[in-house]
């Protein structure tokens, strides 16, 4: 977990251009992990067998540097683990996979040029990556339209991405809100909602869906407001929460604004007086944004938490932690690393189904109906013609013990429909 609090585990921020110092730090981390610098720029992870013939080429486009680097680094660490597991099991149809990495640098303008290298120079068969929605929008054209390459987007997001040859392997608003909001209203009895939000596409579209679910379940949105990403003063917002007798804060403020917001909400006595805070991007990494006492009782709904009672998920987390001991880039759902693992393994199953045909049309036809019997959080399956996946969802509550936080899972919802496209 970054100490700077400026990383984003969710979609849409337009971050600053990364510094040269940050790039060098990212490069050192890559080299230490076994990646080698490619002659055309970027990085390459060699196959398990150096003399492997005709490998399948996987491109990873994610944020190794810049404000979103903690999420991006979790993604490439997960991609490396998935690729090594595929190769150790004999590859895909006997062919090893080789990873090529390009840093999208938390900057869509930088990312477009770097992603072109994956398509034009490395000639990869598929590209996985993108954290923010703005990044996905920036890089999908050189990948899908101009590059005519298959693209897998692994992040939880606002939905409504129905581009042909672009598959989404993270949760949608329906998969999160349809589970969380009825629990808040019907089980906890919290009916008066405030929706303080960062001002960009993810909160706007997520809130539009969440409002429908709130009202359909007998709740009321007292106010919905949007703030600059770096806003630090929320006294007027706290006053509206108090004066409106709000009992549930459905928060989509993001770093760096979320740190002062949660501090001021806690200091107002909101939670102490029975109020509940909920945030659908809050994974184990996000719990470290604020002191544990401010996170106690936070509710979230994601496709995976680290204490999911699932043998495969537990074993996967153990393998990840052994491969990356003491890493600050944890395997979590909000960082898109679960979607990355899921996406790569679905691709492997799809290529097996084509009997080795790597043509985009052939693989897409198989990806459209691909399934995994096990994965992070449990099984998943693509919805034919929908470009999104059914997956298990988990409702969880943060528990603070001293200065430590963890999630207690309240409910599991099997194979939830994404309701997209």
VOVEX-474279 format. One record per atom (N, C-alpha, C): residue in three letters; x, y, z. Coordinates in steps of 0.02 Angstrom, whole numbers, plus 50000, padded with zeros to 5 digits. Example, Ala and Ser with C-alpha at 12.3 -4.5 7.8 and 13.67 -1.06 7.14 Angstrom:
2
ALA506604971650390;ALA506154977550390;ALA506604983550390;SER506424988850354;SER506844994750357;SER506455000250394;
This chain:
421
UNK500424994050000;UNK500005000050000;UNK500445006250000;UNK500315010849955;UNK500705016949951;UNK500595021350011;UNK501115024550034;UNK501035029150090;UNK500775035950069;UNK500755037250003;UNK500585043949979;UNK499835045349977;UNK499435040049979;UNK498695040749977;UNK498445043849912;UNK498855043749858;UNK498615046749796;UNK498475041549742;UNK498455035049762;UNK498305029949714;UNK497545028849711;UNK497315026249655;UNK496605025349644;UNK496435018049628;UNK496015014849668;UNK495815008049651;UNK495195007849609;UNK494975013549583;UNK494375013749543;UNK494475017949481;UNK493915019649448;UNK493955022249381;UNK493925029849377;UNK494255032549326;UNK494095039049299;UNK494525044949314;UNK495015044849360;UNK495395050849374;UNK495865052449317;UNK495965058949303;UNK496455061249255;UNK497065063549294;UNK497545058949307;UNK498095060649351;UNK498655064449316;UNK499125066849356;UNK499685070649329;UNK500175065949294;UNK500575068949249;UNK501095065049215;UNK501605062649265;UNK501825056349260;UNK502295053649309;UNK502985056849304;UNK503335057049359;UNK504005059949360;UNK504525054949336;UNK505115057549317;UNK505665053149297;UNK505865048749356;UNK505865051549417;UNK506045047649476;UNK505575041749485;UNK504915043049475;UNK504435037649481;UNK504535032349429;UNK504725034449367;UNK504845029549315;UNK505435025049333;UNK505975028149358;UNK506565024149376;UNK506405019349432;UNK506005021449480;UNK505815016949534;UNK505415011049506;UNK504945012449460;UNK504555007149430;UNK504995002449390;UNK505485005149355;UNK505935000949315;UNK506334996349360;UNK506584998949416;UNK506964994749462;UNK506554989049489;UNK505924990449505;UNK505484985149531;UNK505364979749478;UNK505274981849416;UNK505164977049362;UNK505774972549353;UNK506374975649350;UNK506984971849340;UNK507084966849397;UNK506944968949458;UNK507034964549515;UNK506564958649513;UNK505994959449480;UNK505484954049478;UNK505584949349419;UNK506124950449379;UNK506264945749325;UNK506074948249256;UNK505794954249251;UNK505634957049186;UNK506274959749155;UNK506314959549088;UNK506894962149054;UNK506674967449005;UNK507104972548996;UNK506934978048951;UNK506924975548879;UNK506404977348842;UNK506344975248773;UNK506704980048726;UNK506924977548669;UNK507294981748622;UNK506844987148593;UNK506194986048593;UNK505734991048566;UNK505424995348621;UNK505714995148680;UNK505424998548737;UNK504964994048775;UNK504754996148834;UNK504314992048875;UNK504714986448908;UNK504344981348931;UNK504654975948968;UNK504364969248945;UNK504754964048955;UNK504544957348935;UNK504704952448990;UNK504234948049004;UNK504354942549050;UNK504474936249009;UNK505084933549011;UNK505234927648969;UNK504794921748988;UNK504734917048941;UNK504364910948953;UNK504744906549003;UNK504404901649030;UNK504714897049078;UNK505294893349046;UNK505214891448983;UNK505734887948946;UNK506014892748894;UNK506654894548901;UNK506954899648859;UNK506914898048785;UNK506914891648768;UNK506904889648698;UNK506204887848673;UNK505694889848711;UNK505014888148692;UNK504854891048623;UNK504594886848579;UNK504444888948511;UNK503744891848506;UNK503674897048466;UNK503024899748448;UNK502594901148509;UNK502814905348555;UNK502404906848614;UNK501794911048596;UNK501314911048640;UNK500724915348635;UNK500894921848671;UNK500784927548638;UNK501014933948663;UNK500454937848697;UNK500524939048762;UNK500024942748801;UNK500304949648817;UNK499924954848802;UNK500124961648819;UNK499784964048882;UNK500164967248926;UNK499904970148987;UNK500004977748983;UNK499454981448985;UNK499484988748982;UNK499204991449048;UNK499654993449093;UNK499404995649159;UNK499885000749188;UNK499675003649244;UNK500025009449273;UNK500575007249321;UNK501185006949295;UNK501765005149337;UNK502025011349373;UNK501915017249344;UNK502115023549375;UNK501525028249377;UNK501595033749414;UNK501065038649421;UNK500605037349480;UNK500105041549490;UNK499675041049549;UNK499305034449556;UNK499175030949502;UNK498785024849506;UNK499235018649507;UNK499885019849516;UNK500375014349514;UNK500235008649563;UNK500005009749624;UNK499865004049668;UNK499364999149638;UNK498845001649606;UNK498374997049574;UNK498684993749513;UNK499044997549473;UNK499354994749413;UNK499874989449430;UNK500264990649481;UNK500774985749501;UNK500454979349527;UNK499894979949563;UNK499534973949584;UNK499304969949523;UNK499094973549471;UNK498864970149410;UNK499434966449376;UNK500014969649368;UNK500544966149332;UNK500844960549373;UNK500854961349439;UNK501074955749481;UNK500594949749473;UNK499954951149470;UNK499464945849461;UNK499534942749392;UNK499654946849341;UNK499744944249273;UNK500344939649270;UNK500874941549303;UNK501474937349303;UNK501334930649337;UNK500984930849394;UNK500814924649428;UNK500394920149383;UNK499884923049351;UNK499444919149308;UNK499834916049250;UNK500264919949218;UNK500654917349162;UNK501124911749183;UNK501444912549241;UNK501894907349264;UNK501504900949282;UNK500904901649308;UNK500504895749323;UNK500284892149259;UNK500114896049208;UNK499924893049144;UNK500524889249115;UNK501114892349115;UNK501704889249086;UNK501924883049125;UNK501874883449192;UNK502074877849234;UNK501624871749222;UNK501004873149200;UNK500534867649186;UNK500574865249114;UNK501074867549077;UNK501164865249009;UNK500954870148955;UNK500764876348977;UNK500574881448929;UNK499854880548906;UNK499694883748849;UNK499024883248820;UNK499084878848758;UNK498814872848762;UNK498884868248707;UNK499614866648692;UNK500024866548745;UNK500724865048737;UNK501164870948719;UNK500864876848710;UNK501244882848693;UNK501314887248755;UNK501914889548768;UNK502044894048824;UNK501744900948809;UNK501604904848862;UNK501394911748853;UNK501974916248872;UNK502044921748836;UNK502554926748850;UNK502204933448862;UNK502384936848916;UNK502074943248933;UNK502504949048909;UNK502174954048881;UNK502494960448866;UNK502114965848905;UNK502484970048939;UNK502184975348981;UNK502354982148953;UNK501844986448948;UNK501944993548934;UNK501614997548990;UNK501985002449014;UNK501745006849068;UNK501265012049039;UNK500635011849062;UNK500165017049042;UNK500235023349084;UNK500665022949136;UNK500925028849170;UNK500415033449202;UNK499815030949217;UNK499285034949248;UNK499105041049206;UNK499235040749141;UNK499145046549097;UNK498905043949029;UNK498265044949012;UNK498005042348949;UNK498395044548888;UNK498675050648889;UNK499055053048831;UNK499705049048822;UNK500045047648876;UNK500645043448873;UNK500455036348854;UNK499895033948880;UNK499705027048870;UNK499575025248798;UNK499285029748760;UNK499105028248690;UNK499725026248651;UNK500265030048658;UNK500875028448621;UNK501185021948645;UNK501175020748710;UNK501465014648736;UNK501065008448716;UNK500405009148716;UNK499985003548697;UNK500085001748623;UNK500215006748582;UNK500345005348511;UNK500945000648503;UNK501425001048548;UNK502004996648544;UNK501794989348553;UNK501324988148597;UNK501094981348607;UNK500784978548543;UNK500404982848509;UNK500064980648448;UNK500534980348388;UNK500914985748377;UNK501294986448315;UNK501984983248318;UNK502324983748375;UNK503014981248380;UNK503034974248409;UNK502684973248464;UNK502704966648496;UNK502194961748464;UNK501694964648430;UNK501194960548395;UNK500874955348441;UNK500644957748498;UNK500344953248547;UNK499674950748521;UNK499454945148547;UNK498824942148527;UNK498224944948565;UNK498354947748623;UNK497814950348666;UNK498134955448714;UNK497734960248736;UNK497974965148785;UNK497504965248844;UNK497794965148904;UNK497424965648967;UNK497634972049002;UNK497154975749031;UNK497354981349072;UNK496904987349068;UNK497154992749097;UNK496764998749106;UNK496454998649175;UNK496545004049214;UNK496235004549280;UNK495645009449276;UNK495765015549256;UNK495235020549255;UNK494825020049192;UNK494225022749195;UNK493795022949135;UNK494095027349081;UNK494405032849101;UNK494725037249052;UNK495295033549017;UNK495655029249053;UNK496185025349022;UNK495895020248973;UNK495365016948993;UNK495055012048948;UNK494825015448884;UNK494505021248891;UNK494265024748832;UNK494845026948787;UNK495405028948818;UNK495975031348779;UNK496325025748741;UNK496385019848772;UNK496795014548741;UNK496395009548699;UNK495735009648705;UNK495365004548668;UNK495375005748593;UNK495435011948571;UNK495455013248499;UNK496085010448466;UNK496695011948493;UNK497285008848462;UNK497315001248470;UNK496954998548518;UNK496944991248527;UNK496424988048482;UNK495794990048492;UNK495234986448461;UNK495094988848389;UNK495044995348381;UNK494834997948315;UNK495404998248265;UNK495945001448284;UNK496515002148238;UNK496964995948240;UNK497074993448300;UNK497524987748307;UNK497204981048293;UNK496534980848294;UNK496164974648281;UNK496414968948325;UNK496484970648389;UNK496734965948439;UNK496204964848492;UNK496174959048522;UNK495704957648576;UNK495924961448638;UNK495434964248675;UNK495584968348734;UNK495154965948792;UNK495464964748850;UNK495114962748911;UNK495234968048964;UNK494684970948988;UNK494704976249040;UNK494514973149107;UNK494964973249157;UNK494854969249218;UNK494534972749277;UNK494344979149270;UNK494184983249329;UNK493434983549343;UNK493254984249408;UNK492574986249425;UNK492464993149395;UNK491874994449369;UNK491785000849335;UNK491045002649330;UNK490885007949293;UNK490215010649291;UNK489745007249242;UNK489995002249204;UNK489574998849156;UNK489535002449089;UNK489104999849046;UNK488945002848981;UNK489515002448930;UNK489994998048940;UNK490514996748890;UNK490324990548851;UNK490084991548790;UNK489824985948750;UNK490164985848682;UNK490814987148681;UNK491204987148619;UNK491374979948599;UNK491284978348536;UNK491454971748511;UNK492204970648518;UNK492394964748538;UNK493084962648549;UNK493394965748612;UNK492964968548656;UNK493194971148720;UNK492784967548775;UNK493124963548814;UNK492794959648867;UNK492954962548936;UNK492444962748979;UNK492504965749045;UNK492464960149098;UNK492974959849141;UNK493004954349190;UNK492974956749263;UNK492764962949274;UNK492654965549341;UNK491914966849353;UNK491714968449414;UNK491014969449431;UNK490714975849401;UNK490054975649392;UNK489664981249366;UNK489244984249422;UNK488934990149410;UNK488494993049462;UNK487944988249485;UNK487654984549439;UNK487114979949460;UNK487374974549506;UNK487974971949492;UNK488244966649533;UNK488414969049604;UNK488564975449610;UNK488724978149676;UNK488114981049712;UNK487754985449678;UNK487204989049711;UNK486604984649726;UNK486454979949683;UNK485864975649693;UNK485944971249755;UNK486554970449779;UNK486664966449839;UNK486724970949901;UNK487104976349894;UNK487254980649951;UNK486664984849974;UNK486334988149928;UNK485824993149947;UNK485214990049981;UNK484934984549957;UNK484374981449995;UNK484574979450066;UNK485194977350076;UNK485424975750143;UNK485424981950187;UNK485664987450160;UNK485684993750199;UNK484984995850220;UNK484514995250174;UNK483834997850187;UNK483414992850227;UNK483384986650204;UNK482904981850232;UNK483174978150293;UNK483834977250296;UNK484114973750354;UNK484344978650408;UNK484714983750387;UNK484964988650436;UNK484474994250450;UNK483974995150407;UNK483475000350418;UNK483715007350403;UNK484235007950362;UNK484495014450342;UNK484155016650278;UNK483765022050281;UNK483345023950225;UNK483485030850196;UNK483875034850232;UNK484005041650208;UNK484745042150187;UNK484855042750122;UNK485515042150093;UNK485795048950073;UNK486435049850085;UNK486825055250055;UNK487305052050005;UNK487425055449949;UNK487875052849897;UNK488415057949881;UNK488905058849926;UNK489465063349912;UNK489935059949862;UNK490145063649810;UNK490465060349754;UNK491015064549723;UNK491505061149695;UNK491995064449652;UNK491675066049585;UNK491905071449554;UNK491575073949494;UNK491885071049431;UNK491685065049413;UNK491885062049349;UNK491415056249334;UNK491565052549281;UNK491075048049252;UNK490875042149297;UNK491365039049331;UNK491185033149371;UNK490665034649425;UNK490765039649468;UNK490245041049518;UNK489585043149487;UNK489615047049433;UNK488995049449403;UNK488545043749379;UNK488845039049343;UNK488455033549316;UNK488285028349369;UNK488755027149416;UNK488605022549471;UNK488035025349513;UNK488045031749529;UNK487515034849570;UNK486845034649535;UNK486845035349470;UNK486215034949433;UNK485895028149443;UNK486295022949440;UNK486025016249451;UNK485835015249525;UNK486275017449570;UNK486155016549642;UNK485525020149664;UNK485395026049637;UNK484795029749656;UNK484165025749639;UNK484155022549581;UNK483585018449561;UNK483475012749611;UNK484015009549632;UNK483955004049679;UNK483725006549748;UNK483995012249769;UNK483795015149833;UNK483045016549834;UNK482815019949782;UNK482105021849780;UNK481645015749771;UNK481875010749733;UNK481475004749723;UNK481385000749788;UNK481865001649835;UNK481834998049898;UNK481565002349955;UNK481265008049939;UNK480945012149990;UNK481395017150024;UNK481995018149997;UNK482445023150025;UNK482375029949992;UNK482735034750017;UNK482705041649992;UNK483405044449986;UNK483555047749930;UNK484185051249923;UNK484085058449946;UNK484375060150003;UNK484295066850032;UNK484675071849990;UNK485285070149969;UNK485655074449923;UNK486185070349886;UNK486355072849827;UNK486875069949784;UNK487295075749760;UNK487935075849779;UNK488365081549762;UNK489035079049735;UNK489345083249693;UNK489985081549661;UNK490505086849677;UNK491105084449693;UNK491645088849716;UNK492275087749675;UNK492715092749672;UNK493365091749640;UNK493735085949673;UNK494155082549633;UNK494495076649658;UNK494925078049718;UNK495205084149722;UNK495665085749777;UNK495355090049831;UNK494685090349834;UNK494365094349886;UNK494555091849956;UNK494695096450001;UNK494915094550068;UNK494455096950123;UNK493985101350108;UNK493545104250159;UNK492825102050145;UNK492525098650195;UNK491855095850186;UNK491375097850242;UNK491505103450274;UNK491065105450329;UNK490345106650306;UNK490255109450247;UNK489575110650222;UNK489225103950207;UNK489605099150182;UNK489325092550168;UNK489125089050233;UNK489555089450283;UNK489415086350348;UNK488785089450379;UNK488715096050370;UNK488125099350396;UNK487485096950362;UNK487525095850297;UNK486935093250261;UNK486765086150283;UNK487265082150298;UNK487155075450323;UNK486795075650390;UNK487035080150433;UNK486725080850500;UNK486025083750494;UNK485945089250458;UNK485295092650455;UNK484775088550417;UNK485005084350370;UNK484535080250331;UNK484375073650364;UNK484655072650425;UNK484545066450463;UNK484725060250421;UNK485275061050384;UNK485525055450343;UNK485755049850388;UNK485585043650371;UNK485835037950410;UNK486275033150370;UNK486365034650304;UNK486835030750264;UNK487195035350215;UNK487855035350217;UNK488265039050170;UNK488525034150118;UNK488285034750056;UNK488505030550000;UNK489045034649965;UNK489665033149981;UNK490225037449963;UNK490565035249898;UNK490655039949852;UNK491075038749793;UNK491605044249785;UNK491775047549840;UNK492365051949840;UNK492985047449837;UNK493495049749801;UNK494095045749792;UNK494705049449818;UNK495275046049824;UNK495895049549844;UNK496065055049793;UNK496325060749817;UNK496505062149886;UNK495945065049928;UNK495355066349899;UNK494815069449937;UNK494495064949989;UNK494535058249979;UNK494185053850026;UNK494505053750095;UNK495155055150099;UNK495475055050165;UNK495185060550211;UNK495175066850190;UNK494875071950234;UNK494125071050243;UNK493775068450192;UNK493055067450201;UNK492915062450255;UNK493235056650253;UNK493095051450304;UNK493315053850373;UNK493845057650377;UNK494075060350441;UNK493535065050470;UNK493275069550428;UNK492785074350452;UNK492115071050467;UNK491935065950428;UNK491325062250442;UNK491375058750510;UNK491935055550523;UNK492035052050587;UNK492025057050645;UNK492375062650637;UNK492415067650691;UNK491745070950705;UNK491285070650656;UNK490615073450667;UNK490185069050712;UNK490415062750724;UNK490035058150765;UNK489525054150725;UNK489565054350659;UNK489065050950616;UNK489015043550633;UNK489575040050632;UNK489565032850646;UNK489375031450719;UNK489645035450764;UNK489495034550835;UNK488755035150850;UNK488415039350812;UNK487705040550822;UNK487265035850780;UNK487555030550752;UNK487165025450718;UNK487175025850642;UNK487525030650615;UNK487565031150542;UNK488015025750513;UNK487895024050449;UNK488285018950414;UNK488605021950352;UNK489235020450341;UNK489585022550280;UNK489675016450235;UNK489565017350171;UNK489645011950122;UNK490025014650062;UNK490435010350033;UNK490825012249974;UNK491005005949935;UNK490805005549872;UNK490884999349834;UNK491584998249806;UNK492035003149810;UNK492725001849788;UNK493185000249846;UNK492935000349906;UNK493374999349965;UNK493564992049974;UNK494174990449954;UNK494464983849966;UNK494964984350023;UNK495364979250033;UNK495844979350089;UNK496374984850081;UNK496564986450019;UNK497024991950009;UNK496714998650030;UNK496084999650011;UNK495755006050025;UNK495655007050100;UNK495605001750138;UNK495515002550211;UNK496105006050242;UNK496675006050207;UNK497275009350234;UNK497295016850218;UNK496795019450184;UNK496785026550168;UNK496735030750231;UNK496385028250281;UNK496235032050342;UNK496395027750403;UNK496445030850462;UNK496545026950523;UNK495985021850532;UNK496145016350565;UNK495675010750572;UNK495025012950604;UNK495055017350653;UNK494445019350688;UNK493945022650640;UNK494195026050588;UNK493755029350541;UNK493445024450491;UNK493745018650485;UNK493505013550438;UNK493045008450471;UNK493035008250537;UNK492645003250573;UNK491905003650553;UNK491634998050530;UNK490934997750510;UNK490804999250437;UNK491315001050398;UNK491235002350327;UNK490974996150291;UNK490474997050248;UNK490194991550210;UNK490394992050137;UNK490554986250108;UNK490744986050038;UNK490454979750006;UNK490434979649940;UNK490204973749903;UNK490654972849843;UNK491034967249843;UNK491524965949791;UNK491514958549772;UNK491884956949719;UNK491914950049695;UNK492394945749734;UNK492764948749780;UNK493274945049818;UNK493484949149878;UNK493564945749934;UNK493914948549992;UNK494424943350014;UNK494934945550049;UNK495484940950064;UNK495294935450113;UNK494744936150149;UNK494534930750194;UNK493934926850166;UNK493844926950100;UNK493324922750069;UNK493444915450087;UNK492914912050107;UNK492974905050128;UNK492914900550066;UNK493434900550026;UNK493444896749965;UNK494154893949957;UNK494234887349953;UNK494894884349952;UNK495354887049897;UNK495084887849837;UNK495504890349783;UNK495724897549797;UNK495274901749820;UNK495444908749835;UNK495984909249888;UNK495924905049940;UNK496424905049993;UNK497104902849966;UNK497094897649924;UNK497724895149896;UNK498034900349849;UNK497624903749810;UNK497864908849764;UNK498194914549803;UNK497864916849856;UNK498164922149897;UNK498814919949928;UNK498844913749950;UNK499464911149978;UNK500024910949926;UNK499864908849865;UNK500364908749812;UNK500604915849795;UNK500144920449793;UNK500314927449779;UNK500774930249832;UNK500594929149895;UNK501004931849950;UNK501694928649954;UNK501734922249936;UNK502394918949935;UNK502824921549878;UNK502504922949821;UNK502874925549764;UNK503104932749776;UNK502684936649810;UNK502834943649823;UNK502824944949898;UNK503304942349936;UNK503294943250009;UNK503374950650027;UNK502974952650076;UNK503004959550101;UNK502834964750049;UNK502484962849996;UNK502304967749945;UNK501804972749972;UNK501844978949948;UNK501344983949966;UNK500784984049914;UNK500844979749862;UNK500334979249810;UNK499944972749819;UNK499424973049859;UNK499064966949878;UNK498604964449823;UNK498464958049826;UNK497964954949783;UNK497274956749811;UNK496924961149777;UNK496274963449800;UNK495804964449741;UNK495164965249756;UNK494674966249702;UNK494684973249675;UNK494724978249719;UNK494694985149697;UNK495274987349654;UNK495844983949660;UNK496424985649619;UNK496394982649550;UNK495884978849535;UNK495774975349472;UNK496204969149465;UNK496574967249516;UNK497004961349509;UNK496594954949505;UNK496014954649538;UNK495594948649530;UNK495324948149459;UNK495124953849431;UNK494894953849362;UNK495444952149313;UNK496064953949329;UNK496634952349287;UNK496744944749285;UNK496754941649344;UNK496854934449347;UNK496284930849310;UNK495674932949323;UNK495084930049292;UNK495134930849215;UNK495324936749193;UNK495344938149122;UNK495854933949085;UNK496454933149115;UNK496974929149083;UNK496784921749080;UNK496494919249134;UNK496304912249134;UNK495724910849087;UNK495264915549079;UNK494724914749030;UNK495014914748959;UNK495534918748948;UNK495854918748882;UNK496174911948868;UNK496514909148918;UNK496824902548910;UNK496304897348891;UNK495734897548925;UNK495194892748909;UNK494924893848839;UNK494894900148818;UNK494634901748752;UNK495094899148697;UNK495754899948706;UNK496224897648655;UNK496234889948652;UNK496154886848710;UNK496094879548709;UNK495494877448668;UNK494944881148675;UNK494324879548639;UNK494394880648564;UNK494834885248542;UNK494944886348471;UNK495444881348442;UNK495734877148486;UNK496254872348467;UNK496874875948440;UNK497014881748472;UNK497634885248455;UNK497554890748404;UNK496964891748377;UNK496854897248329;UNK496864903848368;UNK497334908348353;UNK497404914548391;UNK497074920448357;UNK496734919448300;UNK496394924848267;UNK495884928048314;UNK495854934748313;UNK495414938248359;UNK494694935848356;UNK494434934948296;UNK493734932848288;UNK493624925948319;UNK494104921448308;UNK494024914548334;UNK494054914548411;UNK494534918148439;UNK494604918248513;UNK494004921848544;UNK493784927348514;UNK493214931048541;UNK492594926748543;UNK492494922648492;UNK491904918348490;UNK491904913448548;UNK492504911148569;UNK492554906548625;UNK492554910348692;UNK492864916248693;UNK492864920348755;UNK492144922148773;UNK491734923248724;UNK491044925348734;UNK490644920448777;UNK490864914248779;UNK490514909248819;UNK490984905448865;UNK491564908348879;UNK492064904948921;UNK491844904648994;UNK492084899549029;UNK491924898549099;UNK492544896449137;UNK492564898149202;UNK493074895649248;UNK492724892149305;UNK492924886049318;UNK492634882349374;UNK492864885149441;UNK493444888349442;UNK493704891449503;UNK494144897449485;UNK494144902149530;UNK494524908349521;UNK494494912349584;UNK494764918449585;UNK494714922549645;UNK493984924149662;UNK493764921949719;UNK493074923049739;UNK492604917549717;UNK492844912949674;UNK492414907549651;UNK492394907149575;UNK491914903349549;UNK491864902549476;UNK491614908749442;UNK491674908849376;UNK491384914249337;UNK491224911649268;UNK490794915049233;UNK490644913249165;UNK490424919449126;UNK490674920049065;UNK490474925549023;UNK489754924649001;UNK489394930248996;UNK488704930248972;UNK488714930948896;UNK488514925848859;UNK488554926148786;UNK488234932448757;UNK488614935848715;UNK488374941848683;UNK488374948048726;UNK488594947548789;UNK488544953148837;UNK489224956148855;UNK489774952848840;UNK490444955348854;UNK490604956348928;UNK490194953648972;UNK490294954049044;UNK490204947149075;UNK490414946449137;UNK490424939849169;UNK489964939549230;UNK489624933849237;UNK489314932149301;UNK489874930249349;UNK489804932049412;UNK490294930249462;UNK489964930649531;UNK490284927549580;UNK490044928149649;UNK490184935249673;UNK489734937749715;UNK489834944149748;UNK489784943149823;UNK490144947349860;UNK490174946649933;UNK490034953449966;UNK489594953250014;UNK489444959050055;UNK489864958450119;UNK490244963650135;UNK490704963150192;UNK490714969650232;UNK490914968950296;UNK490944974550342;UNK491634974950372;UNK491904981050374;UNK492564981950402;UNK492544981550479;UNK493044978050506;UNK493124977650578;UNK493804980450597;UNK493814985150643;UNK494434988050667;UNK494624984750732;UNK495234982250735;UNK495514979450797;UNK496164983250811;UNK496124987750858;UNK496704992150870;UNK496814996450808;UNK497424996250781;UNK497575000050721;UNK497554995750658;UNK497264989750663;UNK497214985150607;UNK496494984650583;UNK496414983550518;UNK495754982750490;UNK495714976150450;UNK495114973450446;UNK494984967650405;UNK494244967550388;UNK494054963350342;UNK493354962850323;UNK493054956350349;UNK492454956850377;UNK492044951050394;UNK491504950450340;UNK491474944650309;UNK490974943650257;UNK490294942150288;UNK489804945950266;UNK489114945350291;UNK488714940450249;UNK488764941150183;UNK488364937050138;UNK488744935550073;UNK488584929950044;UNK488844928049978;UNK488254927649930;UNK488334930349870;UNK487814930149819;UNK488104926549758;UNK487874920449745;UNK488184916449692;UNK488014918849622;UNK488514919149580;UNK488454920249508;UNK487954925749490;UNK488124931749510;UNK487674937549500;UNK487714940049428;UNK487144941549400;UNK487094943949331;UNK487354951149327;UNK487794952649278;UNK488044959549272;UNK487534964449245;UNK487004962049212;UNK486474966249184;UNK486754971749138;UNK487194969849093;UNK487484974649045;UNK487394972248974;UNK487414977048928;UNK487394975848856;UNK486764972048835;
